[in-house]
């Protein structure tokens, strides 16, 4: 009887300790860096200024520490239940600040899923977080907008 109690206790303890592995763990896609798409890269033309490149691509993730004429745009997507996708675009500028070379690494032909959920924590099904916000803000009264007191006329 004592042996059976030990076996049951050990079985329950092992089940509790390894409980998450049976049910499954919630995972999220982890995007990092600058989102780089094929459309963005196709707009790059040799001779563009750095300001024009920033307008098309955004600010670079990395600038070479010893050479400000090389910009790197890196995007990495660690898919929760899949692999890792990485894209890299290295832009080189000449001495006058004009785009001279574009190098690409990674598969740019596939559209990457971009999550539109910007909230904190998981979203509830059917709940809109904007419904909880007030539609109108109350106006704060300043001395200019405060109502002026009316004189009181007393009859004698």
N, C-alpha and C positions, 0 to 999 in steps of 0.2 A: 504494500500500500504506500509506503514511504517512497519507494522507487517511482511509482506511478505519479505521485505528487511532484516529485522533482522533474520528471519528464514533461509533465503538463506546464509547470512553471517555466522551465527552460524554453518550451515551444512558444508560450505566450510572450516571453521576454524577447525572443528572436523576432517574432512577428511584429511586436511594437517597435523595436529598433529599426527594422527594415520596412516599415509600413509604407513609406513614401515610394519605394521602388515598385510596389505592386499597383498602386493607384495611378502613378504618373505624376510628374512635376510640371507645373506650368512654366513655359518658356516663352520668351518674346524675341522677335527679330531685333538685332542691335545694329542700327546704322551709325556709322561714324565718318566724319570728314565732310568734304564738299560733294554734293550730289552732282555727278557729271553724266550728261546724256549725250547721245549721238548728235542731236540737234544743236547742242551748245558747241560741240567741237567742230561741226560742219560750218558754223558761222565764223570761225577763226580764219583770218586771211593774213598772209605775210604782209608786213608793213603797217599793221594796226598799232596804235599807241597803247601804252599801258592802261590809260584811262578807258579806252575802248574795250580792251580785254576785260577789265574789271566790270564794265557794264554788261558784257556777255556772260562771263563766267563767275563773277563775284570775286571777293578777295581770296587770294591763295591760302591754302592751308599751311604751306611752308615756303619760305624763301631761303635760298641757300645762304648760310651764314657769312660766307666769304665772297659771295658773288650775288649781288642784288639783281642781276640780269637773268636769273633762272628762277622760275616759279613752278611749284608742284601742286597739283590738285589731286588729292587722293580720296577715294570713296571706298569704304569697306562695309559690306553687309554680311553680318553673321546671322544666317537664317536659323530660327529656333529648331526646326526639325529637318534641316537640310545642311548644305555645305556653306562655304564662305565664298563670297564673290568680291573681288577687288578690282577696281579700275584706277588707273593713274594716267594723268596727262602732265607732261613736263613741257613747259614753254620757255624758250630761250629768246632773249631780247638782245639787239645789238647795242653798241655804245650810245646811240642816239635815243634809245628807249623804244625802238620799233620791233615788233614781233618778227623773228627770223626763222624759228624752227619750232615745230610741234611734234612731240613724240607721244604715242599712245601705248598703253599696256592694258590688257584685259579685253573682255567681250563687251563691246558697246552696242551690239545689235539688239540685245534683249532689254526690254523695259523692266526696270526694277520696281517692285511694289513699294510705294511710299505711304506710310501710315498717316492718315489725316487726323488721328486722335491726338490732340495736343494737351489733354487734361492730365491731371495727376492721378495715377492709379487706374485700375481697369474701369471701363465704362459699363454702366448698367444697361441691360437691354431695354430699349424703349424710353430711356430717360434722357432728356435734353438738359444739360447743365445750364443752358441759357434761360430756361424757364424759371429758375430760382432767382434770377436777378430782377431787380425792380425795373419797370419799363421807363419810368421817368424819375429823374433826380429832383429832390426838393430844392427849391431855390433858397440859398442863404440870403438873409436880409442884411444888406449893407446900409450905411447911413444914407446913401443916395436913393435906395429903393425902399427904405422903411417908410411906413405910412406916417404922414405928418399929423400930429394931434390937432383936432379942431377946437377952436376956442369955445368955451361954454358961456352962453349968454343967460344970465339969470334975470328973471322978471322981478321987479320990486313992487 
